[in-house]
Amino acid sequence: MRFITAQKIHNGHRWLPEGTTIEVADDGTVIAIHDKPNEETVVYDGVLAPGFVNAHCHLELSHMKGLVPEHTGLIPFLKTIPRHRNDFTDEQKKAARQSAHNELVQNGVVAVGDIANTTDTLDVRALDKLNFYTFVETIGFTEANAQRAFGFAVSTYETFAAQQGERLKQAIIPHAPYSVSSPLFRLIDAHAGDVVISIHNQESEEENKFYTKKEGGVRDLLQTLGVDDSFFTPTGLSSLQSYLQWLSPTHPFIFVHNTYTRRQDVQFAHSRLKDVYWCLCPNANLYIENTLPDIEMFISENSNICIGTDSLASNHQLSILSELAVIKGRYPALNWETLLTWGTSNGARALQMEHIGTIEVGKKPGVVQIVGMESDAPKMKRII
């Protein structure tokens, strides 16, 4: 049993009154929230907050850290990853993803939405230190190969689903609009109507160019990968407004990156879908495209925002606090009450994990201490 408090406590939604004390069981469950400390209360400097939620990560790419230069743009980045992701031994890959997993834990992350193209991450899921929502990614832009691509994803999904664990979830998802054909979108949609759909969305302006006019860098990427796009007819619409017609609105959605998402796209998604989250990965956006989404626009549209890190192939670290600090540096008017909500409860809701994300009685959210919050580089320590 522990009693803890700090100069400020964020419960995942808002600041709690000064003096609030959290009573926590040995297993991390919040037993009670008291309005004042007692003689057993430990007082921490700075801020206490729930454990962070990383809504978008690629642990299986951890061995590629530093391999791709910064600021290449998305299309060159995507050409490099498949070309070199297997230039490593299984032992090197395993050591890298286990190190990345431990980095997440040390950085106060309690849950991760992890992208999987293989079953490599079965080992880190089995460590039972994080809540995992494994998103089995499906890739196949050629219409004739849709069933084969989906069959591979189903096999991968079933392997994850067979792994026992109360904190493990999985779903089959599309990779991105430029890598999934309309028949494959429909197969994914029909697999389960209520699972979360997480999709890389409008990470490059080339994606929108391809859907509106069938031109630009995506065509070059498909040619490099040996994909014949002759069957594809441009829609004249943005990618998001095109592919959503192939997915049911019954799904909760996490749109990831959104670097080139425009207001009309956000309004279109909000008008069509019931449960929408916009995942921002600012350090990865800067690493690849050297730009950020229009965050003020998302806020003005009352968007549910959550935070991810992407992979170590496109980031120098796996730290949600670092992502929030980057946003704060670019948008200084944004307050930490809002930013911490994005990094905690919003991520938990996006991943359908209501047992974490907020400091409430009966939940097991984890607790982190943050100091130097008003500096350019706040620091954190995992308390629970």
N, C-alpha and C positions, 0 to 999 in steps of 0.2 A: 504494500500500500504506500502511495506517495501523494503528498500535497505539494503542488507547484504553482507559482505565480510569477509575474514579471511586471516591468514598468507598463507594458501594454500587452494585451492578449487579443489576437484575432481568432474568431471562432470558425472561420471559413466563409462567413458572410459579412461580418462587421466587427468593429472593435467592441469589446466587452467593458463594462464599467470598471473604473480603477479599483484595484484591490481584489477583483475576482480571483478565486482560487480553484484549481482543478484537482479533484481527487481521482487518482488513477490506480487501478489494480495492477498486480504484478504482471499480468498478461497484456497490459496496455489498454484494457477496457476502461472507459470513463465511467466512474461510479456515481459521482455527484459533482455539481458546480456550486461553490459557496460564494457568498457575497463579500467575504473578508477572510484573510489568512488566520491560521492558528499557530500554536507554538511549534508545530511540526513542519510548517510550510517552508519550502526552499524557494528563495527569491532569486530569479535570474535577471541578469542585465538585458536590456534591449526588449525584444519582442518574442512572444511565443505564438506559434501558429500550428495548424494541423500539418501533417506530412503532405508533401507535394505529390501531385499526380502528373505524370509524363504521358500525355495523351497520344504521342506519336514518336516512335523510336524504331530503329532497325538494329537490334542487337547482333543479328547474324552478319552484319557488315563491319563489326568492330575491328576486325583485322586489317581493314583498309584505311585506318587512320593516317592522315598525312599523305596518302598516295595521290590524291587529285589536287592540283594547285587551286588556290582560291581564285574567285572571280572569272572562272572560265565561261560562265553561262550554263544553263541547264542542259542544252543539247550536247555540247562536248562532255559534260559531266556524265550524262547517261550513256554516251559511247564508251567512256572509260571503265565504268563499273563492270559491265559484263565481260569486258575484254581481260580484266585483271583480277576479278574476285576469286578465281580459283588458282592464282599463282602462289598459293600458300599450302602448307601441310595441314592435315586435320588437327594436329597438335597445336600449331600456331593459331588456327581459327578458334579452337576451344579455349586456349589461354586468353586470347583477346576478348572473347565474349564474356568469359567469367570475370575478367578484370573490369569490363564495362558494367556488368551486373553489380559488382561490388561497389563501383563508383556511384551508381544510382542509389544504392542503399546508404552509402556514406553521405551522399548529398541530400538525404532526407526524403527521397522518393519512396512512396508506399505502394504505388500502382503504376503500371505501364501498359499502354496500348502498343503492342509490339508487332511489327510487320514481319511475316515469315514467307519466304519462297521455298524453304526446305524445312526439314524437321530438326535442324541443328540446335535449336534453342530448347529442346526437350530437357537438356541437362540443367540449364539455369532455372527453368520452371520448377524442376524437381527439388531445388534448394529450399523452396517454400519460404522465401524471405520477402517476396513481393506478390501483390495481386497482379495477375496477368490476364489481359484480354489479347489473345493471339489472333491477329488478323492474317489469315492465309490468303496471300495475294495471288490473283489470277491474271495471267498475261497471255494475250493472243488476239492480234488485230485482224488476222486473216479469217474471214467468215467460215471457210471450209474446215478450219481446224478448231472451231469453237468447242465441239464436244470432246475432242481429245485434250484440249487445254483444261477444260472444266474437270474432266476425269482425273487428271493429275492433281488438281487442287483438292478434289474430294478425297483422294487417297491420303494426301498430306493432312487434311483436316481430320480424317478419321483416326490417324495416328495420334494427333494432339488430343482428340476427344477421348481416347482410350486411357490417357494419363489421368490418374486419380489425384484429386486435390480440390478442397473447398474453395480455394482462391483462384481457380483456373477456369477461364472461359475461352471460347474460340468461335470464329465465324469465317466464312469465305467472302472475300471482297474483291472488287476490281482494283487494279493498280492505278490506272489513270485513263482519261478519256482518249488519249492518242495510242493506247496500247491494248484496248479491249474493244472488240467488235460489238455491234448491237445484238447479235444472237448470243454472244457470251454474257453481255450485260443481263439479258433475259434469263439465262440459265442460273446466273448468280442470284438474281432476284427471286427465282422460284425455289431456291434451295431451302430458305427459311425466311418467312415474311416479317419476323419481328427482331432479327438480330441487327446489331449496329453495322451500318455501311460506312466504312472509312475509306476515303479516296483522295489521292493526290489531285489537287484542283488548282488549275490556272497558275501553276508555278512559273510559267514562262508565257510571254506574249505570243510565242510561236504556236502555242496550243490553240489560242483563239483564231489565229490566222489560218490554221489548218481547217478548222470547222467552218469558218465563214467563207473562205475562198480556195481552200485546198492548195495552199502555198506556204513557203517559209521553211524553217528549220526542221519541223517535224517530218516533212517529206524526205529530207536528207537523212534524218535519223532512221526512218523506216527502210530506206534504200540501203543504208549501212548494215542494218540488221537482216537484210535479205527478204524484207516483207513487201509483197506486191499490193499496192494500195489502189489498183485500177478500179476495183469494185466500189470504192468509196465516193459518194456524192456529197459535196459540201452542203451544209444546211442553211448557210447564210446567217446563222445565229452563233452566239458564243458557245464554247464547249459545254458549259454548265447548263445552259438553256436547251442544248441539244440532247445530252445523254440522260437528263432526268426523266425524259419521256419513257425510257426503258427500265426504270426502277420504280417500285411501288412506294407511295407516300407513307405506307405503314411502317417502314423502317425508321429508326432513329439514324440520323446522319452526322458524320464528322467530316467536314470539308477541310483538307489539310493544305497548308501553305498560303493559298489565296493571294499570292503576291500581285497578281494582275486581275483580281476580281473587282468588278465595277458595281456601282450602286444598283443598277438595274438587275444584275445577277443576284445580289443579296435579296432584293425585293421579290424576284421571281421565286427563289428558294423558299422564302418565308411565306409566300402566298400559296405554295403548293404542298409544303411539308409541315408536319406537326411538331417534329422534334429535331431541331437543327443546332449544331455547334460548329463554330469556326475556329479551327486549331491554328495557332500562329507558332512558327518556329523561327524567330527572328535571327538568331545566330547563323542558322543554316541558310536563310535567305540572303544574308550578307555574304556568307562564304561563297555561295554559288552565283547569285545574280547581282550581289552588291546593292540591294535595294530592299525595302520593307513594304508590306501591304499598307493600304490606306486605313490605318487603324482608327482614325477619327471618323471616317465614313462608317465603319462597322459599328462604332459606338452610337453614332447618330441614328442608325437603323435598329437600335435596341437588340443587337446581336449577342447571343451567348458565345463568349470567347473562352477558349481553353488554350493550354500551352503544351508544346512538345519540343523535343530537341533534335529530331531527325537522327541521323547516324553519326558515328565518329568519322565516317568518310566525308562528312560535310560540316563538321563541328569540331571544336577543339576540346570540348568537355560535354558531359551530360548533366547539366545543372539547370533546374528550373529557375532557381534564384538568379542565375546569370541571365537567363532569357528575360526575366522580368526587369532586371536592372538595365538591360539594353533598351527595352521599351521605355522605361522611365527616363533614360538619357535622351531619347529622341522626342519623347512627349512629356516634358517636365510637369505639365499641368495635371497629368494623371496622378491620382493619389494612390498610396500604397494599400488603402482599404480595398479599392477596386482591383488592383494588381494581384493581391494575395487571394482574392476570390477566384480570379482566373486560374491561378496555379493550384488551387485546392478543391473547393466544392464544385466548381464548374467542370473541372476535369473528371471528378468522381461521377457526376451526373451524366456526362458525355459517355463514359464507359459503363454506365448502368451499375455503378458500385455505390449504393447508398449507405453502406456500412462504414465508409471512410469519408474523408473530405471535410468533415465538420467536427468541432469539439462539442459533442452532445452526449448526454447520458445514454449508455448502452452501446455506443459506437467504439470502434478501435481505430482511430484515425492516425495514430502516431503523433508526435509533437516535436517541432523543431524550434531552435532558438536562433534568432537573427539579430546581429549587431551591426552598427554602422549603416543603418538602412538609408540614411540621407547622403551617404558618400557614393562615389562612383562605383565602388566595389564592395557592397555589403557581404558579410560573411555569415555562415550558418553552422550550426552543430545539431546533430540529431540527439534529442533528449530521450525520447521513447520510440 
